[in-house]
């Protein structure tokens, strides 16, 4: 299953990009350039999703129309969720 969350990128005066996933609270990262920022936010999103699933908490519902008017730009970030095999004790 793939869910697409909405990321907002904020360009900083020193050239860095700060990124927040608007529809998944707590997912933030940064990068020196766009390539690095994309890698870092995807990793942060994956880690937060894994934490939610391990704690038996539901993932937030994606909102592809989420926006922050102060962002430099927005894009969708795909989160691939793989099923895990259950083990019996």
Residue pairs with C-beta under 8 A, 6 or more apart in sequence:
1 80
1 81
2 78
2 79
2 80
2 81
3 59
3 62
3 78
3 79
3 81
4 62
4 64
4 76
4 77
4 78
4 79
5 21
5 22
5 23
5 24
5 27
5 45
5 60
5 62
5 76
5 77
5 79
6 21
6 22
6 23
6 62
6 63
6 64
6 65
6 66
6 67
6 74
6 75
6 76
6 77
7 19
7 20
7 21
7 22
7 41
7 74
7 75
7 76
7 77
8 19
8 20
8 22
8 66
8 67
8 68
8 71
8 73
8 74
9 17
9 18
9 19
9 34
9 37
9 71
9 72
9 73
9 74
9 75
10 17
10 18
10 19
10 20
10 70
10 71
10 72
11 17
11 72
12 18
15 32
15 33
16 30
16 31
16 32
16 37
17 30
17 31
17 33
17 34
17 37
17 72
18 28
18 29
18 30
18 37
19 28
19 29
19 30
19 31
19 37
19 38
19 40
19 41
20 27
20 28
20 68
21 27
21 28
21 41
21 44
21 45
21 77
22 63
22 66
22 67
22 68
22 74
23 60
23 61
23 62
23 63
23 66
24 45
24 48
24 49
24 59
24 60
24 62
25 60
26 48
27 41
27 44
27 45
27 48
28 41
28 44
29 37
29 40
29 41
29 43
29 44
30 37
30 40
31 37
31 38
31 39
31 40
31 41
38 77
41 77
42 77
45 77
45 79
46 79
49 59
49 79
49 81
52 58
52 59
53 59
53 81
59 79
59 81
64 76
66 74
67 74
68 74
